[in-house]
Amino acid sequence: MGGLLLLLSALLVACARPADEAALRDTLASMQAAVEARDAGRLLEAVAEDFAGPEGMDREGLRRYVTLLLLRRQRVGVVLGPVAVDLHGDRATARFDALVTGADGLLPRNAEARRVETVWRREGGEWRLVAADWSQPAGGH
């Protein structure tokens, strides 16, 4: 009987991991959609109050950065490369390449590829972005 309980516990833990990873990936997709919809407020819903970004950027700095990005172009596109997620209980990291494009018409006018490294914390069942660095060009390490 003890062996059965141990096996069931192991299965529950194994099943929880994909659900946590799926939830984090869903949050990333929601943030991507928020940028493309030009909705900085919706993007910030997934950002922790104690967010830390490149060069000392805080949550308010991120809001200003995204707002400026959205004001500079009529359309903004975001393409994420494969996302590598590492779960550590209520913390996680996600790494990926991102291509951000800006357009005033149909065709992108500029594009910037960046390597993005993020740190996440689960708060009340939701994943919140607590740190991010996108200072390295994609492909550069």
C-alpha positions in Angstrom: 0.0 0.0 0.0 2.9 2.4 0.9 4.4 1.8 -2.6 1.1 2.6 -4.3 0.9 5.9 -2.4 4.5 6.7 -3.3 3.8 6.0 -6.9 0.6 8.1 -6.9 2.5 11.0 -5.3 5.2 10.8 -7.9 2.6 10.8 -10.7 0.9 13.9 -9.2 4.2 15.7 -9.0 5.0 14.7 -12.6 1.5 15.9 -13.8 1.9 19.2 -12.0 5.1 20.2 -13.8 3.5 20.2 -17.3 0.6 22.2 -16.0 3.0 24.8 -14.4 5.0 25.0 -17.6 1.9 25.3 -19.7 0.6 28.1 -17.5 3.9 30.0 -17.8 3.9 29.5 -21.5 0.3 30.8 -21.6 1.4 33.9 -19.7 4.2 34.5 -22.2 1.7 34.2 -25.1 -0.7 36.6 -23.3 2.1 39.2 -22.9 3.1 38.7 -26.6 -0.5 39.3 -27.6 -0.8 42.4 -25.4 2.2 44.0 -27.1 0.8 43.2 -30.5 -2.6 44.6 -29.4 -0.8 47.8 -28.2 -2.1 47.2 -24.6 0.7 48.0 -22.2 -1.7 47.7 -19.2 -2.5 44.1 -20.0 1.2 43.3 -20.5 2.0 44.7 -17.1 -0.6 42.5 -15.4 1.9 39.7 -15.5 4.8 41.8 -14.2 5.6 41.7 -10.5 5.7 44.9 -8.4 9.4 44.2 -7.7 10.4 43.7 -11.3 14.0 44.2 -12.2 15.2 44.7 -15.8 18.4 45.7 -17.7 20.3 48.7 -16.4 18.3 49.0 -13.2 14.9 49.2 -15.0 12.0 48.8 -12.6 8.3 48.1 -13.3 7.6 51.8 -14.0 10.6 51.9 -16.3 9.3 48.9 -18.1 5.9 50.6 -18.5 7.6 53.7 -20.0 9.8 51.5 -22.3 6.8 49.6 -23.7 4.7 52.7 -24.1 7.5 54.4 -26.0 7.9 51.3 -28.2 4.1 51.3 -29.0 4.0 55.1 -29.7 6.9 54.9 -32.2 5.1 52.6 -34.6 1.5 52.0 -35.7 2.0 48.2 -35.5 4.3 46.2 -33.4 4.9 42.5 -34.0 6.6 40.0 -31.7 7.9 36.6 -32.7 9.2 34.3 -30.1 11.6 31.5 -30.8 11.5 28.2 -28.9 11.1 28.8 -25.2 13.2 26.8 -22.7 11.5 26.7 -19.3 13.1 25.5 -16.1 10.8 25.1 -13.1 12.0 25.3 -9.5 8.9 25.0 -7.3 7.3 28.5 -7.2 10.1 30.0 -9.3 11.0 29.5 -13.0 13.2 30.7 -15.7 12.4 31.0 -19.4 14.9 31.7 -22.2 14.1 32.5 -25.8 15.0 34.6 -28.8 12.5 37.3 -29.7 12.1 39.3 -32.9 10.3 42.6 -32.4 9.2 44.4 -35.6 7.7 47.9 -36.0 5.6 49.0 -38.9 3.8 52.1 -40.0 2.2 50.4 -43.0 1.9 46.8 -44.1 5.6 45.9 -44.1 7.9 46.0 -41.1 10.0 49.1 -41.1 12.5 47.8 -38.5 13.3 44.7 -36.7 15.4 43.8 -33.6 16.3 40.3 -32.5 17.2 39.8 -28.9 18.1 36.9 -26.6 15.7 37.1 -23.6 16.2 35.6 -20.2 13.4 35.9 -17.7 12.8 34.9 -14.1 9.3 34.2 -12.8 7.6 33.7 -9.4 4.2 32.1 -8.8 1.9 34.5 -6.8 -1.6 33.3 -5.9 -1.5 30.7 -8.6 -0.4 33.1 -11.4 3.1 33.5 -12.8 4.6 37.0 -12.4 7.7 38.2 -14.2 10.2 39.3 -11.6 13.3 39.8 -13.8 14.2 40.1 -17.4 17.3 40.8 -19.5 17.1 41.4 -23.2 20.4 43.2 -23.6 22.1 40.5 -25.7 21.4 40.3 -29.5 19.9 36.9 -30.5 22.6 34.5 -31.3 25.1 36.4 -29.1 26.0 34.9 -25.8 
